[in-house]
Structure formats: structure tokens, C-alpha cells
Amino acid sequence: MADKLSISDVQDILQRKLDQDNRQKLAALNNSHLNAFVADAIELTEPDNVVVFTDSQSDIDTIRQWAVNGGGEHPLVTDGHTYHFDGPHDQGRDPANTRYLLPKGMELGQSLNSIDRDEGLADLRSLLKGIMKGRTMLVCFWCLCPTGSDFSISCVQITDSPYVAHSESILYRPGYEQFKRLKGSDNFFRFLHSEGQLDENGCSLNWQKRRIYIDLTEDMVYTVNTQYAGNTVGLKKLALRLAIQRASRDGDWLAEHMFIMGVHGPHERVTYFSGAFPSACGKTSTAMLPGQTIVGDDIAYFRKRNGKAYAANVEQGIFGIINDVNAQDDPIIFKALKTPGEVIFGNVLIADGKPYWEGMGEPIPDKGINFSGPWYKGKTDKDGNPIPPSHKNARYTIRLSALENLDSQFDNPEGVPIGGIIYGGRDCDTHVPIEQAFNWVEGIIAKGASIESETTAATLGKAGVRKFNIMANQDFVSVPLGRYIQNNLNFGQTLDNPPAIFSVNYFLQDENGKFLNGKLYKMVWLLWAEQRVHGDVDALQTPTGWIPRYEDLVPLFRNKLKICYSKEAYEKQFTIRVTNLLAKYDHVEKIYREKVSDTPPLVYETFEAIRNRLKDAQSQYGDTISPFVL
């Protein structure tokens, strides 16, 4: 809608609303598209003041000071630590109210939530009209991926929430100077956010009018009446949607919901892996395994160099789930959360100026304040349900530089070479703990594009429901799903040496509901995968891929975890559950046939080949197959 303003209108608005210092900051970027965006946002939301922030440390410090002094955060006793509360109805991403604005004639498929662009913009602008009266508008610049790189994407965030701006200053690289490299082009992402009217606790009051709308035609995201970072920190999953669209349009790179980590193998060898997991399924804990190094925990861009896949971390920080983070299972993160430095705790329990959360391994006070207001042990909601001390989706926001295990190549503008890709999810009864796909095609289709995972508290709605989640990216894909799969297939098939692809399952259970994986077993699975990438160990062939041999896992368990790994444990974990696998691929294929009209034929051909192999094995061995007979 900004294009409706004339050049003279834009100049007049900026002249009236920005003082000389802020006008100069904007003018230094010499970008008429940016000026039009800022002017339209001012005209629409009617702020009292407008402040433009640069990369300077003083500007970044100002953002933090505003956040702590009434801007959505409160200080804790540990130096640099603050806390933030979202309202009881604003505790997770909101898929129902997250929609794509599509012009007439543009289709994404029925599996993606959309609304007519004109209708959606009218709705948004009615909600945003005058919403910043009495407030200061913050104009901030950030960069996705390392600056000065072919990975870099420039971004501008307009918000009235210092908390949102402060979160972004921790999570993303400064982008004001990077923005100058655009030399006046419109090749940048735009984000406009308002938290809306606040209640007595400082939380968004009109959550029932929450909107998260993505305008693919303008590389633009609007969010209103929400504070939860997953809905408001535009450069996170909202920018991922824009990047997927751009990558699909460009055709030679990928934007994925993946961590990047360095897995440290024999003889000081480091092999870089990326991995995609739905939220709360072990993604960050995998990227943070002891003895390994982290490049990023959430979003990665992939490009091709010299016939290999290279990836860069979009972010410079972590917005992580905090429940069950403790000194034993997550020693590096736990230490960082206990050390003075810049950390935002979200929706935890606060008592005596300290944060507490469930599963932290320390006694939790019987009373304090949390997202529900004053809290005491035994407190219930209006329906009589117990209110936990910390929300299940409570979070922490921290810079990666605060972590001892930050990889030395974290900020390399070239990215890092990827040797392996991992797909995971919550699966109690079907997949083995780790399995390598036979090739890139089966990896993308049968491992990535076939993920079904039980829902968690990271998304609003009922937890524990098994949900199709293509490449752990279902909520963020902004192109038709068939095209998204084809883009991934094309990317690997044009590489001289594509990464090996693995599936992992940390949530397999026995018939009594007992987990068959210890929390740190994932270290063994990854170290085995690292050896497979380099051909150091052989593997057993199953109908769906390659699994470890028992004799190759024993030394890894002994040397890394001090565990005497038994044949009984191995057999329980790596038994092939043929009946369940057949049902799974039947079910996933049905989803594609009913909901994804542009599914590549290769998907169905791959499913059929896998089913035929499973049925052949079933006729030979039965419904379950012990790894010892393979």
C-alpha cells in the first residue's frame, strides 16, 4: 500500500515526523523504497515519535534500555538478565491466524493457509490504523546470515515494542551498514509490527484480533496484537517464509528449518551436519551435544560451491525452549543461562528476582509471578487445570557468542560444507533411532517429506496429536508443497557430492511406554552418522535404509557415554517394524494424493518402491525384523 504515496507525500511525512538526526540516518541509506515503507507505516499507525537505529553500540544499548524500562522486559538480579511475559493466550505460534496474502490468480495449495490479498490488507490496515498513537516507532535494520556474503538478506523491522527490537538485536546481525550495499534497490524484507493495546500486565490485550499476515508480493510481513516472539520477531520464521519463496523463485539455493553443527569425529576431524526437527523434538539439544560445536540451532540457507552444499546460520542467537534445560543434560546452555550477560527469559516463574523453570534440576519456589500473574503452588485456571510454574513453551533468548561450544566457522561468509542432513520428529512406535537413506532422492522423499510428528506446546492447540510436517517445515513453506519437494530434489541432484541423509527418532517407546533412548544417546547416533559420511563403518541394509551394526555402536557408547551397550537394547531399538512402516507410508501417500495436487511423480514412485521392499521383507521375516537376522 506504500506505493500509493507520492514522492512529495513521503518527503512531507518524514520531514514532519522525524527529527534532523533520524532523517539523516534514513537519508544515508539512499533508498526510496525504504523511505516509502517507513512513511506509509507512519501515516498508518500514527506514532508520536520515530527513532531510526543504526549498528552503533550506543543505538543497540538504547534499544535494551528502553526494553527494560517499561518496554516489555524487567531486570533480574543477575547482571544483564531480564524477563518478559506474554499473555495466557499468546504463548506460541498461531497457525490459524498466520496467513499468506495472495493476489488473485496466485495459488499455494489447500495445505497452506491463505487469504485474498485485498481482503487481508483491508483487515490489517483497519487494525493498524492509529495503533501507535502515544508511542514511539522503532525502525531497526538487521541482516539474515553473515554480512557481506551471497547468503546475506537485508531486513528492516518497524515495531512499537522495544522487547521485539531487543530480541532481534540478540538474535540477528546488525544490518544498517549492510543495507547500504543495496544501493537503493528494493531487494530487502520488510516487517511491520504492533503489540497493540496492553493489559494491566503489559501483555497484548486484543489477542483475539491477532494477525500474522505474509505478503509474498512485497516481501512483507505484518503482525499485530501479539508479543510472542515466534509471531513478532519478524526475521525468524516469518522471514523464513519469505526466504523460501525467494529461493524457489531463484532456483539455485534453499532456505530450511535446520540447525548447523560441527560433529567431531576421529583424528580431530570436523564434519558439518544440518538437521530439521519440529519444535520441541530435540533440535537444539542435538545442536548442543557435548563435545560438538554449534553454528546455528534453527534456520539455515544452503548454496552450492564447487559441487558441494554449503550452509550458513541465518541467526546469531538462540530463541530456545527452556523447560528441561538443566546442568546434567544441557550443561553449556545451562551455564550460559546462569552467567551474567544478555539473556531474556520468557514466560518462566520469577521469584526473588531469579528465573525458575520446570526440569531445571533445582527446587522451584512455591510462589512467585509467571505468565498467569501472581502464582502459587496448586493454582488452577478457570477450568480447574493446574497452572505450571513455567509455561511448557517458556523460552530463553541468548547470543551464540555466550556459548563455550560456538564453532570457529560460525560467522564465515562462505558458510560451512555440509556432509550430512538429519530429519527427526516425535515417533513412539515406527522408526528406528537412526537410519541412513540409500540416496538423496529417498532421503528427501522418505525421510524429509514424510515426517509425521506429535504436536507440542510450541504451537497453539492440542499437544500429542500426530501431524504431517514436511521436512519439519510445514508451517513455514510459502510455495506449493510439490514445488518445495522438487526444489530440494533438484538442489541435491545438481551436486557432485550431495550430503548423506539420515532420519533420527529419539522418542521410540516399548510396549509399556518407556523410552528406548537415553537423552544423550543422540550423541552416539550422530557420531555413527559422521563415520558413515566418510565410509569408516559398514551398515546393515533394511527395506528403508542403512542402520548401524551392533559392533560399531558398542565402542561409541563405551567411550562417549561410559555405557555398556547390550545386544538386548540394540535389538529393541533397531528392530524393523514392518507393519507400522507400511501403514505410515500408506498414510503419508494419502495426504499427498488428497492435499498436494502438484506432487512430483517421483514421490509416488519412491513410496511404491519402499512398500515393495517392505512387503518382500515381511514375507521373508514377518511383521517385525530383528537387526541380527539382516
C-alpha positions as CSV (number, residue, x, y, z in Angstrom):
1,M,0.0,0.0,0.0
2,A,3.0,2.3,0.4
3,D,3.2,2.8,-3.4
4,K,0.1,5.0,-3.1
5,L,2.1,7.7,-1.5
6,S,3.7,10.2,-3.9
7,I,7.3,11.1,-3.6
8,S,6.3,14.5,-2.2
9,D,3.9,12.8,0.3
10,V,6.8,10.6,1.5
11,Q,9.1,13.5,1.9
12,D,6.5,15.5,3.8
13,I,5.7,12.7,6.2
14,L,9.3,12.0,7.0
15,Q,10.0,15.8,7.4
16,R,7.1,16.1,9.9
17,K,7.7,13.0,12.0
18,L,11.5,12.6,12.1
19,D,13.9,15.0,13.7
20,Q,17.0,16.0,11.9
21,D,19.2,13.3,13.3
22,N,16.8,10.5,12.4
23,R,16.2,11.9,9.0
24,Q,19.9,11.9,8.3
25,K,20.2,8.3,9.4
26,L,17.4,7.3,6.9
27,A,18.8,9.6,4.2
28,A,22.3,7.9,4.5
29,L,20.7,4.7,3.2
30,N,19.6,6.5,0.0
31,N,16.7,4.1,-0.7
32,S,13.4,5.5,-1.9
33,H,11.7,2.1,-1.4
34,L,12.7,2.2,2.3
35,N,11.5,5.8,2.7
36,A,8.1,4.9,1.2
37,F,7.7,1.9,3.5
38,V,8.6,4.0,6.6
39,A,6.4,6.9,5.5
40,D,3.4,4.6,4.9
41,A,3.9,2.9,8.3
42,I,3.9,6.3,10.0
43,E,0.8,7.5,8.1
44,L,-1.0,4.3,9.0
45,T,-0.1,3.8,12.7
46,E,0.3,7.4,13.7
47,P,3.2,7.2,16.3
48,D,4.1,10.2,18.4
49,N,7.8,9.8,17.6
50,V,10.0,7.8,15.2
51,V,13.5,6.7,16.0
52,V,15.9,5.1,13.4
53,F,18.6,2.8,14.8
54,T,22.0,2.1,13.3
55,D,24.6,-0.6,14.0
56,S,26.3,1.6,16.6
57,Q,26.7,0.1,20.1
58,S,25.1,3.2,21.6
59,D,22.0,2.6,19.5
60,I,21.9,-1.1,20.4
61,D,22.3,-0.2,24.1
62,T,19.4,2.3,23.8
63,I,17.1,-0.5,22.5
64,R,17.9,-2.6,25.5
65,Q,17.4,0.2,28.0
66,W,14.0,1.0,26.5
67,A,13.0,-2.6,26.7
68,V,14.0,-2.9,30.4
69,N,12.5,0.4,31.3
70,G,8.8,-0.3,30.6
71,G,9.2,-1.7,27.1
72,G,8.2,-5.3,27.8
73,E,11.0,-6.5,30.0
74,H,12.1,-6.4,33.6
75,P,15.5,-6.7,35.2
76,L,16.6,-9.8,37.2
77,V,19.2,-9.9,39.9
78,T,21.9,-11.3,37.6
79,D,23.5,-8.6,35.6
80,G,22.2,-8.4,32.1
81,H,19.3,-10.9,32.7
82,T,15.7,-9.8,32.1
83,Y,12.3,-11.4,31.9
84,H,9.3,-11.0,29.7
85,F,5.7,-12.3,29.9
86,D,3.3,-13.0,27.1
87,G,-0.4,-13.2,27.9
88,P,-2.0,-16.5,28.7
89,H,-3.5,-16.6,25.1
90,D,-0.2,-15.6,23.4
91,Q,2.2,-18.4,24.3
92,G,3.0,-19.9,20.9
93,R,2.9,-19.6,17.2
94,D,-0.6,-19.1,15.9
95,P,-1.0,-21.1,12.6
96,A,-4.8,-20.4,12.4
97,N,-4.2,-16.6,12.2
98,T,-0.9,-16.8,10.2
99,R,-1.9,-16.4,6.5
100,Y,-0.4,-15.6,3.2
101,L,-1.8,-12.6,1.3
102,L,-2.4,-13.9,-2.2
103,P,-3.4,-11.7,-5.2
104,K,-6.0,-13.1,-7.5
105,G,-4.6,-15.9,-9.6
106,M,-1.9,-16.9,-7.2
107,E,-2.3,-20.4,-5.5
108,L,-0.2,-22.2,-2.9
109,G,-2.4,-25.2,-2.5
110,Q,-5.1,-26.1,0.1
111,S,-2.5,-27.2,2.7
112,L,-1.3,-23.6,3.2
113,N,-3.4,-21.0,5.0
114,S,-4.1,-18.0,2.8
115,I,-6.5,-15.1,2.3
116,D,-7.2,-12.8,-0.6
117,R,-4.6,-10.1,-0.6
118,D,-7.0,-7.1,-0.9
119,E,-9.3,-8.5,1.8
120,G,-6.3,-9.3,4.1
121,L,-4.8,-5.8,3.7
122,A,-8.1,-4.1,4.4
123,D,-8.4,-6.1,7.6
124,L,-4.8,-5.4,8.7
125,R,-4.9,-1.7,7.9
126,S,-8.1,-1.3,9.9
127,L,-6.4,-2.9,12.9
128,L,-3.2,-1.0,12.5
129,K,-4.9,2.4,11.9
130,G,-3.7,4.8,14.7
131,I,-2.4,1.9,16.8
132,M,0.9,3.6,17.7
133,K,-0.7,6.8,19.0
134,G,1.1,7.8,22.2
135,R,4.0,5.5,21.3
136,T,7.4,5.6,19.7
137,M,8.0,3.8,16.4
138,L,11.3,2.0,16.2
139,V,12.9,1.5,12.8
140,C,15.6,-1.2,13.0
141,F,17.9,-2.8,10.5
142,W,19.2,-6.4,10.7
143,C,20.8,-8.9,8.4
144,L,20.0,-12.5,7.8
145,C,23.2,-14.6,7.6
146,P,26.7,-13.2,7.8
147,T,27.1,-9.7,6.3
148,G,29.0,-9.2,3.1
149,S,28.0,-12.6,1.8
150,D,25.9,-14.1,-1.0
151,F,23.8,-15.5,1.8
152,S,23.0,-12.0,3.2
153,I,19.5,-10.7,3.1
154,S,18.8,-7.1,4.4
155,C,15.8,-6.5,6.6
156,V,14.0,-3.6,8.2
157,Q,11.8,-4.0,11.2
158,I,9.3,-1.4,12.3
159,T,7.8,-2.0,15.7
160,D,6.4,-0.3,18.8
161,S,7.8,-3.0,21.1
162,P,11.3,-2.4,22.5
163,Y,11.1,-6.1,23.6
164,V,10.8,-7.2,20.0
165,A,13.7,-4.9,18.9
166,H,15.8,-6.1,21.8
167,S,15.2,-9.7,21.0
168,E,16.2,-9.1,17.4
169,S,19.4,-7.3,18.5
170,I,20.4,-10.5,20.3
171,L,19.2,-12.9,17.6
172,Y,20.4,-11.2,14.4
173,R,23.4,-9.4,13.0
174,P,23.3,-5.6,12.7
175,G,22.1,-4.6,9.2
176,Y,22.3,-0.8,8.9
177,E,25.7,-0.8,7.1
178,Q,24.7,-3.9,5.1
179,F,21.6,-2.1,3.9
180,K,23.8,0.5,2.2
181,R,25.1,-2.3,-0.1
182,L,21.6,-2.4,-1.7
183,K,22.4,0.8,-3.4
184,G,18.8,1.9,-3.5
185,S,17.2,-1.4,-4.6
186,D,14.1,-2.9,-3.2
187,N,15.7,-6.3,-2.5
188,F,15.0,-6.3,1.2
189,F,12.5,-7.9,3.6
190,R,10.0,-5.6,5.4
191,F,8.3,-6.2,8.8
192,L,5.7,-4.0,10.4
193,H,4.6,-5.0,14.0
194,S,2.5,-3.5,16.7
195,E,1.8,-5.2,20.1
196,G,-1.5,-3.3,20.2
197,Q,-3.3,-2.3,23.4
198,L,-1.8,-3.8,26.5
199,D,-3.5,-5.1,29.6
200,E,-2.5,-4.3,33.2
201,N,0.3,-6.9,33.0
202,G,1.8,-5.3,29.9
203,C,0.6,-8.1,27.6
204,S,-1.3,-7.7,24.3
205,L,-4.9,-7.3,25.2
206,N,-6.7,-7.9,21.9
207,W,-5.2,-11.3,21.2
208,Q,-8.5,-12.4,19.6
209,K,-7.6,-9.9,16.8
210,R,-4.2,-11.3,16.4
211,R,-2.9,-11.3,12.8
212,I,0.3,-12.6,11.3
213,Y,0.0,-11.9,7.5
214,I,2.7,-12.5,4.9
215,D,2.6,-10.6,1.7
216,L,4.8,-12.6,-0.7
217,T,4.4,-10.0,-3.5
218,E,6.0,-7.3,-1.4
219,D,8.5,-9.4,0.7
220,M,6.5,-8.0,3.6
221,V,5.2,-9.3,7.0
222,Y,2.5,-7.7,9.2
223,T,1.9,-8.7,12.8
224,V,-0.5,-7.1,15.2
225,N,-2.0,-7.7,18.7
226,T,0.7,-10.2,19.7
227,Q,4.0,-10.2,21.6
228,Y,5.1,-13.8,21.5
229,A,8.4,-13.8,19.7
230,G,7.5,-16.6,17.3
231,N,4.8,-14.3,16.0
232,T,6.5,-10.9,16.2
233,V,10.3,-11.3,15.7
234,G,9.9,-10.9,12.0
235,L,13.3,-12.2,11.0
236,K,12.6,-15.7,12.5
237,K,10.0,-18.0,11.0
238,L,8.2,-15.2,9.2
239,A,11.3,-14.3,7.2
240,L,11.8,-18.0,6.6
241,R,8.6,-18.0,4.6
242,L,9.8,-15.0,2.5
243,A,13.2,-16.7,2.0
244,I,11.6,-20.0,0.9
245,Q,9.6,-18.1,-1.7
246,R,12.7,-16.2,-2.9
247,A,14.8,-19.4,-3.0
248,S,12.1,-21.1,-5.1
249,R,12.0,-18.2,-7.4
250,D,15.8,-18.0,-7.8
251,G,16.0,-21.8,-8.2
252,D,19.6,-22.3,-7.0
253,W,19.5,-22.2,-3.2
254,L,17.4,-23.4,-0.3
255,A,16.0,-21.9,2.9
256,E,15.4,-24.6,5.5
257,H,14.2,-25.0,9.1
258,M,17.6,-26.6,10.1
259,F,20.4,-26.4,12.7
260,I,24.0,-26.5,11.6
261,M,26.6,-28.2,13.8
262,G,30.1,-29.5,13.7
263,V,30.3,-33.2,14.6
264,H,33.8,-34.0,15.8
265,G,34.9,-37.4,14.5
266,P,38.2,-39.4,14.8
267,H,41.6,-37.7,14.4
268,E,40.2,-34.2,15.1
269,R,38.0,-34.4,12.0
270,V,35.0,-32.0,11.9
271,T,32.1,-32.8,9.7
272,Y,29.2,-30.3,9.4
273,F,25.7,-31.6,9.7
274,S,22.4,-29.8,9.3
275,G,19.1,-31.1,10.8
276,A,15.4,-30.4,10.7
277,F,13.1,-31.2,13.6
278,P,9.6,-29.9,14.6
279,S,9.7,-27.6,17.6
280,A,10.4,-29.3,21.0
281,C,11.6,-32.5,19.3
282,G,15.3,-32.3,20.2
283,K,16.6,-29.9,17.6
284,T,18.5,-27.5,19.9
285,S,19.7,-30.3,22.2
286,T,21.2,-32.1,19.2
287,A,23.0,-29.0,18.0
288,M,24.3,-28.5,21.6
289,L,25.6,-32.0,22.2
290,P,28.7,-32.2,24.5
291,G,32.0,-32.3,22.6
292,Q,30.4,-30.9,19.4
293,T,30.3,-27.4,18.1
294,I,27.3,-25.2,17.1
295,V,27.0,-23.0,14.1
296,G,23.2,-22.4,14.4
297,D,20.2,-24.1,16.1
298,D,17.2,-23.2,13.9
299,I,17.4,-21.8,10.3
300,A,19.9,-22.3,7.5
301,Y,20.4,-21.1,4.0
302,F,22.1,-23.5,1.5
303,R,24.1,-22.6,-1.5
304,K,26.3,-24.6,-4.0
305,R,30.1,-24.1,-4.1
306,N,32.4,-26.3,-6.1
307,G,29.9,-29.1,-6.4
308,K,29.2,-29.2,-2.7
309,A,26.4,-27.9,-0.4
310,Y,27.4,-25.1,1.9
311,A,25.1,-23.7,4.6
312,A,25.1,-20.5,6.8
313,N,23.3,-19.7,10.0
314,V,20.6,-17.1,9.4
315,E,20.9,-16.0,13.1
316,Q,23.5,-15.1,15.7
317,G,21.4,-16.2,18.7
318,I,19.0,-18.8,20.1
319,F,15.3,-18.4,20.9
320,G,15.1,-21.8,22.7
321,I,12.6,-23.8,24.8
322,I,13.9,-23.6,28.3
323,N,11.8,-26.3,30.1
324,D,14.0,-29.3,31.0
325,V,17.3,-27.4,30.3
326,N,19.4,-28.4,33.2
327,A,23.1,-28.8,34.2
328,Q,23.2,-32.5,33.6
329,D,21.5,-32.7,30.1
330,D,22.4,-29.2,28.7
331,P,25.5,-28.1,30.6
332,I,26.7,-25.5,28.1
333,I,23.3,-23.7,27.8
334,F,22.6,-24.0,31.5
335,K,25.9,-22.4,32.3
336,A,25.2,-19.6,29.9
337,L,21.8,-19.0,31.4
338,K,23.4,-18.8,34.9
339,T,26.2,-16.4,33.9
340,P,26.0,-12.6,33.8
341,G,25.3,-11.4,30.3
342,E,22.4,-10.5,28.0
343,V,19.6,-13.1,28.4
344,I,15.9,-12.7,28.1
345,F,13.8,-15.3,30.0
346,G,10.2,-15.6,28.6
347,N,7.2,-17.0,30.5
348,V,9.2,-18.6,33.3
349,L,8.5,-18.3,37.0
350,I,10.1,-15.3,38.8
351,A,10.8,-15.4,42.5
352,D,13.2,-13.2,44.4
353,G,14.5,-11.7,41.2
354,K,15.5,-15.1,39.8
355,P,14.1,-17.2,37.0
356,Y,12.8,-20.8,37.5
357,W,11.5,-23.3,35.1
358,E,10.3,-26.9,35.1
359,G,13.0,-29.5,34.7
360,M,15.9,-27.2,35.6
361,G,17.2,-29.6,38.3
362,E,16.8,-27.1,41.1
363,P,14.0,-26.7,43.7
364,I,11.2,-24.4,42.4
365,P,9.7,-21.9,44.9
366,D,6.1,-22.4,45.9
367,K,5.1,-18.9,44.8
368,G,6.2,-16.1,42.6
369,I,4.9,-14.4,39.4
370,N,4.5,-16.0,35.9
371,F,2.5,-15.6,32.7
372,S,-0.7,-16.0,34.7
373,G,0.1,-13.2,37.2
374,P,0.8,-14.0,40.9
375,W,1.4,-17.7,41.1
376,Y,1.4,-20.2,43.9
377,K,1.7,-24.0,44.0
378,G,-1.7,-25.6,43.3
379,K,-3.0,-22.6,41.3
380,T,-5.6,-23.6,38.6
381,D,-7.1,-21.8,35.6
382,K,-10.8,-21.1,35.2
383,D,-11.4,-24.7,34.0
384,G,-9.7,-26.2,37.1
385,N,-6.5,-27.2,35.2
386,P,-3.2,-26.8,37.1
387,I,-1.1,-23.8,36.1
388,P,2.5,-24.8,35.9
389,P,5.2,-22.5,37.3
390,S,6.7,-22.0,33.8
391,H,4.8,-22.4,30.6
392,K,5.5,-25.5,28.6
393,N,6.7,-23.2,25.8
394,A,8.8,-20.9,28.1
395,R,11.8,-19.6,26.3
396,Y,15.3,-18.0,26.6
397,T,16.9,-15.6,24.1
398,I,20.7,-15.5,24.1
399,R,23.6,-14.8,21.7
400,L,25.5,-17.8,20.4
401,S,28.7,-16.0,21.5
402,A,27.8,-16.7,25.1
403,L,28.2,-20.4,24.5
404,E,31.5,-22.2,25.0
405,N,31.0,-24.6,22.1
406,L,30.5,-22.0,19.3
407,D,32.1,-23.3,16.2
408,S,35.1,-21.3,14.8
409,Q,33.4,-21.0,11.4
410,F,30.1,-19.7,12.8
411,D,30.4,-16.3,11.0
412,N,32.2,-17.4,7.9
413,P,30.6,-15.5,5.0
414,E,31.3,-18.6,2.8
415,G,29.2,-20.8,5.1
416,V,30.4,-24.4,6.0
417,P,30.4,-27.5,3.8
418,I,27.6,-29.9,4.8
419,G,28.4,-33.6,4.9
420,G,25.1,-34.9,6.3
421,I,21.5,-33.9,6.8
422,I,19.3,-35.2,9.6
423,Y,15.5,-35.3,9.8
424,G,13.7,-36.0,13.1
425,G,10.4,-35.9,14.8
426,R,8.3,-37.4,17.6
427,D,7.5,-41.0,16.8
428,C,6.8,-43.6,19.5
429,D,6.3,-46.8,17.5
430,T,7.7,-46.8,13.9
431,H,11.2,-45.6,13.1
432,V,14.5,-46.8,14.5
433,P,16.8,-44.3,16.3
434,I,18.9,-43.6,13.2
435,E,18.9,-44.7,9.6
436,Q,20.7,-43.6,6.5
437,A,18.8,-43.1,3.3
438,F,20.1,-45.0,0.3
439,N,20.5,-41.8,-1.8
440,W,19.5,-38.2,-2.0
441,V,16.1,-38.9,-3.6
442,E,15.0,-41.4,-0.9
443,G,16.4,-39.1,1.7
444,I,14.4,-36.1,0.7
445,I,11.2,-38.1,0.0
446,A,11.1,-40.9,2.5
447,K,12.9,-39.1,5.4
448,G,12.3,-35.4,5.0
449,A,9.0,-35.1,3.0
450,S,7.4,-37.9,5.1
451,I,7.8,-36.6,8.6
452,E,4.8,-37.2,10.9
453,S,5.4,-35.9,14.4
454,E,3.4,-35.5,17.6
455,T,2.5,-31.9,18.2
456,T,4.0,-30.0,21.2
457,A,3.4,-26.8,23.2
458,A,5.4,-24.8,20.8
459,T,2.3,-24.4,18.7
460,L,-1.1,-23.3,19.9
461,G,-3.6,-26.1,20.1
462,K,-3.8,-29.6,21.5
463,A,-0.5,-31.4,22.1
464,G,0.2,-35.1,21.4
465,V,-1.6,-35.2,18.0
466,R,0.5,-36.9,15.2
467,K,0.7,-34.4,12.4
468,F,2.2,-34.4,8.9
469,N,5.1,-32.0,8.9
470,I,7.0,-31.9,5.6
471,M,10.8,-31.6,6.3
472,A,9.8,-30.1,9.8
473,N,8.9,-27.0,7.8
474,Q,5.2,-27.4,7.2
475,D,4.2,-24.2,9.0
476,F,6.7,-22.1,7.1
477,V,6.6,-23.4,3.4
478,S,5.4,-20.5,1.2
479,V,5.3,-22.3,-2.1
480,P,3.1,-25.2,-3.2
481,L,4.4,-28.3,-1.4
482,G,5.1,-30.2,-4.6
483,R,7.3,-27.5,-5.9
484,Y,9.1,-27.3,-2.5
485,I,9.9,-31.0,-2.7
486,Q,11.1,-30.6,-6.3
487,N,13.3,-27.7,-5.3
488,N,15.0,-29.9,-2.7
489,L,15.4,-32.8,-5.2
490,N,16.9,-30.5,-7.8
491,F,19.3,-29.0,-5.4
492,G,20.9,-32.3,-4.4
493,Q,20.8,-33.8,-7.9
494,T,23.0,-31.0,-9.3
495,L,25.7,-31.5,-6.6
496,D,28.8,-33.6,-7.4
497,N,28.8,-34.9,-3.8
498,P,25.4,-34.4,-2.1
499,P,25.2,-34.7,1.7
500,A,24.2,-38.1,3.1
501,I,20.7,-38.0,4.6
502,F,19.6,-39.6,7.8
503,S,16.4,-40.0,9.9
504,V,16.6,-40.0,13.7
505,N,13.9,-40.8,16.3
506,Y,14.7,-40.0,19.9
507,F,11.1,-40.9,21.1
508,L,10.8,-44.6,20.3
509,Q,9.0,-46.4,23.1
510,D,8.5,-50.0,24.2
511,E,5.1,-51.7,24.7
512,N,4.9,-50.1,28.2
513,G,5.5,-46.6,27.0
514,K,9.1,-46.5,28.2
515,F,11.5,-44.5,26.1
516,L,14.2,-46.7,24.5
517,N,16.6,-43.8,24.0
518,G,18.5,-42.1,26.8
519,K,18.8,-38.3,26.4
520,L,22.4,-38.4,25.3
521,Y,22.1,-41.5,23.1
522,K,21.7,-39.0,20.2
523,M,25.4,-38.3,20.5
524,V,26.2,-41.9,19.6
525,W,23.7,-41.8,16.6
526,L,25.4,-38.6,15.3
527,L,29.0,-39.9,15.7
528,W,28.0,-43.1,13.9
529,A,26.5,-40.9,11.1
530,E,29.7,-38.9,10.9
531,Q,31.6,-42.1,10.4
532,R,29.2,-43.2,7.7
533,V,29.7,-39.9,5.8
534,H,33.4,-40.8,5.5
535,G,32.9,-44.5,4.9
536,D,34.6,-45.5,8.1
537,V,32.0,-48.2,9.1
538,D,29.7,-50.6,7.2
539,A,26.0,-50.8,7.8
540,L,23.0,-53.2,7.7
541,Q,20.6,-52.9,4.8
542,T,16.9,-52.7,5.7
543,P,14.0,-52.1,3.3
544,T,14.1,-48.4,4.1
545,G,17.8,-47.6,4.5
546,W,21.1,-48.4,6.3
547,I,21.2,-48.9,10.1
548,P,24.2,-49.3,12.4
549,R,25.9,-52.7,13.2
550,Y,25.9,-53.6,16.8
551,E,29.7,-53.9,17.0
552,D,30.1,-50.3,15.7
553,L,27.9,-48.8,18.4
554,V,29.4,-50.6,21.4
555,P,32.7,-48.6,21.4
556,L,30.8,-45.3,20.9
557,F,28.6,-46.0,23.9
558,R,31.6,-47.1,26.0
559,N,33.9,-44.3,25.0
560,K,31.5,-41.4,24.9
561,L,28.8,-42.2,27.4
562,K,30.5,-44.8,29.7
563,I,27.6,-47.2,28.9
564,C,27.9,-50.9,28.4
565,Y,25.6,-51.2,25.4
566,S,23.7,-54.5,25.4
567,K,22.5,-56.6,22.5
568,E,19.0,-56.6,24.1
569,A,18.9,-52.7,24.0
570,Y,20.2,-52.7,20.4
571,E,17.6,-55.2,19.2
572,K,14.7,-53.3,20.8
573,Q,15.9,-50.1,19.3
574,F,16.7,-51.3,15.8
575,T,14.0,-53.9,15.2
576,I,12.3,-53.0,11.9
577,R,8.6,-52.5,12.5
578,V,7.3,-53.5,9.0
579,T,3.6,-53.2,9.7
580,N,3.9,-49.8,11.2
581,L,6.2,-48.6,8.3
582,L,3.8,-49.8,5.7
583,A,0.9,-48.0,7.4
584,K,3.0,-44.9,7.7
585,Y,3.9,-44.7,4.0
586,D,0.3,-45.5,3.0
587,H,-0.9,-42.7,5.3
588,V,1.6,-40.2,4.0
589,E,0.9,-41.0,0.4
590,K,-2.8,-40.5,1.0
591,I,-2.1,-37.0,2.3
592,Y,-0.1,-36.2,-0.9
593,R,-2.8,-37.6,-3.1
594,E,-5.6,-35.7,-1.3
595,K,-3.9,-32.4,-0.5
596,V,-0.9,-31.8,-2.7
597,S,-2.1,-31.6,-6.3
598,D,1.4,-30.8,-7.7
599,T,3.2,-33.8,-6.1
600,P,6.1,-34.9,-8.3
601,P,5.5,-38.4,-9.7
602,L,8.9,-39.4,-8.3
603,V,7.3,-39.2,-4.8
604,Y,4.8,-41.9,-5.6
605,E,7.3,-44.0,-7.4
606,T,9.6,-43.8,-4.3
607,F,6.8,-44.8,-1.9
608,E,5.9,-47.7,-4.1
609,A,9.5,-48.9,-4.2
610,I,9.8,-48.7,-0.5
611,R,6.5,-50.6,0.1
612,N,7.5,-53.3,-2.3
613,R,10.8,-53.8,-0.4
614,L,8.9,-53.8,2.9
615,K,6.4,-56.4,1.7
616,D,9.2,-58.6,0.4
617,A,10.9,-58.5,3.8
618,Q,7.6,-59.1,5.5
619,S,7.1,-62.3,3.5
620,Q,10.6,-63.5,4.4
621,Y,10.9,-62.4,8.1
622,G,7.4,-61.4,9.4
623,D,5.9,-58.2,10.8
624,T,9.0,-57.3,12.8
625,I,12.6,-57.9,11.8
626,S,15.4,-58.2,14.3
627,P,18.6,-56.5,13.1
628,F,20.5,-59.6,14.0
629,V,18.9,-61.5,11.1
630,L,19.9,-58.9,8.5
